[in-house]
Amino acid sequence: MQFSIKRILFPLVLFISFISTSRAQYNQSHSAADILHHMQKLQHTGRVLYVAAHPDDENTRFISYIENGRKFEAAYLALTRGDGGQNVIGAELREALGLIRTQELLAARRTDGGEQFFSRANDFGYSKTPNETFNIWDREAVLADVVWVIRNFQPDIIVTRFNETPGITHGHHTASAVLAHEAFKAAADKTQFPEQLEFVKPWQTKKLYWNTSSWFFRGNDDFDESKYIKVDVGGYDAVLGESYTEIAARSRSNHKSQAFGSTGTRGEEIELFEQWEGEKSNNGLFDGIKTDWSSVKAGKGIQEQVDKLISSFDALNPAKSVDQLISVKKALATLPESAVKSNKIQLVDQLIIDCLGFYHLVATDKRMASPGDSLNVYVEFVNRAGLDVQVKNFTVNGAQSAISFDDELTDNQKVSKTGAIMIDKGHSYSTPYWLENEGTVGMYQVSEQLQRGKPENEPAIFANFTLTVNGTEVDVQSPLVFRENDRIKGEVIEPFYVTPPVSIDFEKEVVIFTKPNQQRTIEVSVKALKDDISGELQIQLPAGWKLKNSGSLSFEDLNTNEKTTFSLDIMSGSNFGKFSLGATALLTDGQKISNKVSEITYDHIPNQVIISDAKAQLVFADVKINGNQIGYIPGAGDVIPEALEAMGFQVNEIDIASASINDLTKYDAIVAGIRAYNTNEALQNNYNKLFDYMNAGGNYVVQYNTTYSLPDKDFFPYQLSLSRDRITDETAALTFLDAESELLNYPNKITKDDFAGWVQERGLYFPNSWSKEYQPIFSGHDQGESSKEGSLLVAQYGKGRFVYTGLSFFRELPAGVPGAYRLFANLVSSN
């Protein structure tokens, strides 16, 4: 839900308000306390931009304090979407994980009240120095994005989470502070990024701070808190019924893919700040900065009106405040254009709607549809206040509609209409805008200036209409949503998406071939996303490869969610390497569709879709395997079972709580998923069963775990201490410490060539000390660092073998890296 402004001078601010409030569509219940809280925000003009690198870097205590305590406007600029991190709730990585974390950040901001921005920087994984980061990011482009956000949001102060000292923390973190400092000056310089000035003006932020803490000075006895500005962010708001730190904990708990559930605290909570730029502050962050309407010409009258509005607010009848809100809106309209003006007009419009108890819904019973499709749409309006309200000028953006309104909305009388709309034939698909064009390792490609910085796409289709309230017009936008009644959950409302009419999905993203002219069966399905779908599937093979199937691959009369699956008999070529297998659905209406529609569904975020090319990777590599049956113990989520099956193993998931030693000994090897000991409670309580398995001759392979949330138990057969050691350079040379090790020789002879083409990193969270029973296999390091030998350890235990590895197989195998397959085949094979 958003209230449009006729002259759009500050597109980012308006867009982000549009997105954050559109989610409020799903919960339009605004209590008198909510209304009063937002009226209080009308009293203040202060604006704060918080800058860091990733989702979860933001200090939610401080943002909650600014938004709910000071009642200023706070925004968080995350330079990346967290695409390069790990995922503790599922198997999604890279772009899909970035989409999840984007939505988690938006959920956090809906909780603490802030706004959200992003740059085009791609989280390419852990970086140890800002220099490495800037070598991979386009430094100038990311700086331009930070400047763009500053010029749009127009903050009074900027706060960084990190400082500019290399080596203390993640290189992305340090880079975010460096860029914030540079942008503080560049945003005010009209010679910097002049192409932006078609839409915005230069903006001089008044002060720049570093939000520091003792963590940055750990081990430094000279740390002295008295040197810093202190702010108590632990206050309590009686209107909201919570402390700012309790709100902050709920906000941070939205970062579920990172296991950041937080418990609220109460009482004093001190944050420390070091000033970097601006007129010297002695007593507070905003010393010398006007943060009320005295900062604006003609603001005295607005301040008086807002104060009167609040003092006369009737919690039992909020509608009494509508006329005063209309007067405030008229006064705001006389001000020069600014981010403050735009924000406050939107806030007033929202308050008018809330005081009316106005409910609006534009819904369909379809989750998705395609360009040119017709949809049945249900529209509902309810005015729940005894004031004269009229709805008119109803139009639909992105579709043709015959639905119209020119209706009086009387007190608590529902006005609803049902009609058909037709989606524009040229409507774009609803893939996230930053994924529409192929990017680089370090940057997403977004050509349109006005899209940069947005947290997500605009709703695929939305309705515009006008409310006339006591003679004053309020323009409203309401997104088209999918609505259904679930017998368990009740009413379910989710985003509506425009997608291709079919989705083509290869069962396996990576398929391994190990010899020339080898025939393997690959399954591919065509799933209808609308009714009455017929056509033929066409396969695009790499040169030298053959499709042995005879006849056409046709599908007929598929209805929504029905699919036809084809078994393709593919014969490999003669050259080693990675190849792409593509597919196109030629529909009977002439459309050619070569897309896969992936859905991401979790209860804590709105359902999401990614629309990508329909393809699978064909990897022709010299991969030998030994054994047949592999047991898999789930961890935080990876696709190792699928990779093992692609090599030719049979994989079964193990319920370790109920498994007996006889159940376990049937497996040639057992593999624990990433972070299994962190996340799998059954494994935490039954780990001794794996000792019995190894003692009887079993081969047990454990992938990386972290010390965070790791129970204090002796999970491993011999002493082994985990650390944060890692090798972030995926091209870093690895020295073979034990060239005769079975892990390097059976059944595949591992050479340095097997480490070509790795992605993002070599590995992470290596052990840094271990007992003499372990044999390290590799030594390696990032530039300028000492060698790390904990990436792969092996020890004999009883008649069996224990392998612990921090090598990032969970990234390399989905990426189709041949050498990673060869090495992992060795880990699960034994003589």
Summary of the structure (lengths in Angstrom):
residues: 831
radius of gyration: 29.2
end to end distance: 64.2
largest distance: 86.5
contacts: 2848
relative contact order: 0.09
helix: 27%
strand: 30%
